[in-house]
Amino acid sequence: MKQRNASQHLEAFRIIPTAATTAIALAAALTFGASAHAARIVVPAIPPNLQLPDGNHPFLVGHALGTQNYICVPSSTSATGVTYTLFTPEATLFDEDFKQLITHFFSPNPFEANANPAVVADGAIRATWQAADNSSVWAQVKKDRFGNPEQSTDPAFVKEGAVAWLKLTAVGKEPGLTGGDRLAHTTFVHRLSTEGGVAPGTGCSSTADLGNQAFVPYKADYFFYTDQ
């Protein structure tokens, strides 16, 4: 859409004879296109505990299709002695025109040391988004001042049977190998408007089920924010 806007404005300014004024017109057209794109990002109403600090604004939204992937593990708090735990999401994020924008998964964050002795990795395992330009951001659901994770299953916002809405704080980000920087300035990520993805009620009910896996389809909208 940005390119179409820019092309339309450029065509309109081709009647201006000088190179200098044409360059100015093109710059104005590109600026208009960028502003129009930003204006189209409408964040839905969110629970109070997912609000962001002042100065952060959305610059990108992706509509995710994928799975939440679980494995059955021992549990000291479950009555059955086992429970499903998430081992990774796998999703592709698309724009409004169904063009692929980003892939989403878990991976080691190179900016944090791995402190989990049960995991062999060069960095802490975090939610990861990698754009088509190879830029990446790693983020984590932190806890608020009361010690509660910054997430919500409030039925006033979250559909029944849907995974929680999340506020994720960026804990690592880097440009792509060839200089792409689409995600390199991300400060926060929201996972909102979720559908599905909750661990199933079957397949993990006894120690005989340890190691069972479940790949549960889900949808979500991911909003990326920056303070720049």
For each residue, the residues with C-beta under 8 A, 3 or more apart:
1: 4 5 33 36 37 97
2: 5 6 30 33 34 36 37
3: 6 7 33
4: 1 7 8
5: 1 2 8 9 29 32 33 36
6: 2 3 9 10 26 29 30 33
7: 3 4 10 11
8: 4 5 11 12 29
9: 5 6 12 13 25 26 28 29 32 33
10: 6 7 13 14 25 26 29
11: 7 8 14
12: 8 9 15 25
13: 9 10 16 21 22 25 26 29
14: 10 11 22
15: 12
16: 13 21 22 25
17: 21
18: 21 22
19: 22 23
20: 23 24
21: 13 16 17 18 24 25
22: 13 14 16 18 19 25 26
23: 19 20 26 27
24: 20 21 27 28
25: 9 10 12 13 16 21 22 28 29
26: 6 9 10 13 22 23 29 30
27: 23 24 30 31
28: 9 24 25 31 32
29: 5 6 8 9 10 13 25 26 32 33
30: 2 6 26 27 33 34
31: 27 28 34 35
32: 5 9 28 29 35 36
33: 1 2 3 5 6 9 29 30 36 37
34: 2 30 31 37 38
35: 31 32 38 39
36: 1 2 5 32 33 39 40
37: 1 2 33 34 40 41
38: 34 35 41 57 58 59
39: 35 36
40: 36 37 96
41: 37 38 58 59 60 61 223
42:
43: 46 58 190 192 223
44: 192 193 221
45: 157
46: 43 50 51 152 157 165 190 192
47: 50 152 154 156 157 165
48: 51
49: 144 148 150 152 167
50: 46 47 150 151 152 165 166 167 190
51: 46 48
52: 56 167 188 190 225
53: 56
54:
55: 227
56: 52 53 187 188 225 226 227
57: 38 225 226 227
58: 38 41 43 61 223 224 225
59: 38 41 185 224 225 226
60: 41 101 182 183 223 224
61: 41 58 95 221 222 223 224
62: 93 94 95 101 102 221 222 224
63: 93 94 95 96 219 220 221
64: 91 92 93 94 104 218 219 220 221 222
65: 91 92 94 219
66: 89 90 91 92 104 217 218
67: 89 90 91 197 215 216 217 218
68: 86 89 163 196 197 198 199 215 216 218
69: 86 87 88 89 90 213 214 215 216
70: 84 85 86 87 199 200 204 213 214 215 216
71: 84 85 87 211 212 213 214
72: 82 83 84 203 204 209 210 211 212 213
73: 82 83 84 85 210
74: 81 82 207 210
75: 78 80 81 82 83
76: 81
77: 83
78: 75 81 82 83
79:
80: 75 83 204 205 206
81: 74 75 76 78 206 207
82: 72 73 74 75 78 204 205 206 207 209 210
83: 72 73 75 77 78 80 204
84: 70 71 72 73 199 200 203 204 214
85: 70 71 73
86: 68 69 70 89 199
87: 69 70 71 106
88: 69 105 106
89: 66 67 68 69 86 104 105 106 127 218
90: 66 67 69 104 105
91: 64 65 66 67 103 104 105 218 220
92: 64 65 66 100 102 103 104
93: 62 63 64 100 101 102 103 104 129 222
94: 62 63 64 65 98 99 100 101
95: 61 62 63 98 99 101
96: 40 63
97: 1
98: 94 95
99: 94 95
100: 92 93 94 103 132
101: 60 62 93 94 95 131 132
102: 62 92 93 129 130 131 132 183 222
103: 91 92 93 100 129 130
104: 64 66 89 90 91 92 93 127 128 129 222
105: 88 89 90 91 128 130
106: 87 88 89 125 126 127 128
107: 125 126 128 138
108: 114 121 122 123 124 125 126
109: 112 123 124 125 126 128 138 171 172
110: 122 123 172 174
111: 123 138 171 172
112: 109 123 124 126 138 171 172
113: 123 124
114: 108 119 121 122 123 124 125
115: 124
116: 119 124 125
117:
118:
119: 114 116 125
120:
121: 108 114 124 125
122: 108 110 114
123: 108 109 110 111 112 113 114 126 172
124: 108 109 112 113 114 115 116 121 171
125: 106 107 108 109 114 116 119 121
126: 106 107 108 109 112 123 138 139 140 171 172
127: 89 104 106 138 139 140 141 168 189
128: 104 105 106 107 109 136 137 138
129: 93 102 103 104 136 137 139 183 186 189 222 224
130: 102 103 105 134 135 136 183
131: 101 102 134 135 136 176 180 182 183
132: 100 101 102 180 182
133: 176 178 180 181 182
134: 130 131 175 176 177 178 180
135: 130 131 173 174 175 176 180 181 182 183 184
136: 128 129 130 131 172 173 174 176 183 184
137: 128 129 170 172 173 183 184 186 189 224
138: 107 109 111 112 126 127 128 170 171 172 173
139: 126 127 129 168 169 170 171 186 188 189
140: 126 127 168 169 171
141: 127 149 150 151 166 167 168 169
142: 149 150 169
143: 146 147 148 149 150
144: 49 147 148 149 150
145:
146: 143
147: 143 144
148: 49 143 144
149: 141 142 143 144
150: 49 50 141 142 143 144 166 167 168 169
151: 50 141 164 165 166 167
152: 46 47 49 50 157 158 164 165
153: 158 164 165
154: 47 157 158
155: 158 160
156: 47
157: 45 46 47 152 154 165
158: 152 153 154 155 162 164 165 194
159: 162 194 195
160: 155
161: 196 198
162: 158 159 194 195 196 197 198 218
163: 68 191 194 196 197 198 218 220
164: 151 152 153 158 191 194
165: 46 47 50 151 152 153 157 158 190 191 192 193 194
166: 50 141 150 151 189 190 191
167: 49 50 52 141 150 151 188 189 190
168: 127 139 140 141 150 188 189 190 191
169: 139 140 141 142 150 187 188
170: 137 138 139 173 186 187 188 189
171: 109 111 112 124 126 138 139 140
172: 109 110 111 112 123 126 136 137 138
173: 135 136 137 138 170 183 184 185 186
174: 110 135 136 184
175: 134 135 179 180 181 184
176: 131 133 134 135 136 179 180 181
177: 134
178: 133 134
179: 175 176
180: 131 132 133 134 135 175 176 184
181: 133 135 175 176 184 185
182: 60 131 132 133 135
183: 60 102 129 130 131 135 136 137 173 186 224
184: 135 136 137 173 174 175 180 181
185: 59 173 181 226 228
186: 129 137 139 170 173 183 189 224 225 226
187: 56 169 170 225 226 227
188: 52 56 139 167 168 169 170 224 225
189: 127 129 137 139 166 167 168 170 186 222 223 224 225
190: 43 46 50 52 165 166 167 168 221 222 223 225
191: 163 164 165 166 168 194 220 221 222
192: 43 44 46 165 220 221 222 223
193: 44 165 219 220 221
194: 158 159 162 163 164 165 191 197 218 219 220
195: 159 162 218 219 220
196: 68 161 162 163 216 217 218 219
197: 67 68 162 163 194 216 217 218 220
198: 68 161 162 163 216
199: 68 70 84 86 204 214 216
200: 70 84 203 204 214 216
201:
202: 205
203: 72 84 200 209 212 214
204: 70 72 80 82 83 84 199 200 209 212 214
205: 80 82 202 209
206: 80 81 82 209
207: 74 81 82 210
208:
209: 72 82 203 204 205 206 212
210: 72 73 74 82 207
211: 71 72
212: 71 72 203 204 209
213: 69 70 71 72
214: 69 70 71 84 199 200 203 204
215: 67 68 69 70
216: 67 68 69 70 196 197 198 199 200
217: 66 67 196 197
218: 64 66 67 68 89 91 162 163 194 195 196 197
219: 63 64 65 193 194 195 196
220: 63 64 91 163 191 192 193 194 195 197
221: 44 61 62 63 64 190 191 192 193
222: 61 62 64 93 102 104 129 189 190 191 192
223: 41 43 58 60 61 189 190 192
224: 58 59 60 61 62 129 137 183 186 188 189
225: 52 56 57 58 59 186 187 188 189 190
226: 56 57 59 185 186 187
227: 55 56 57 187
228: 185
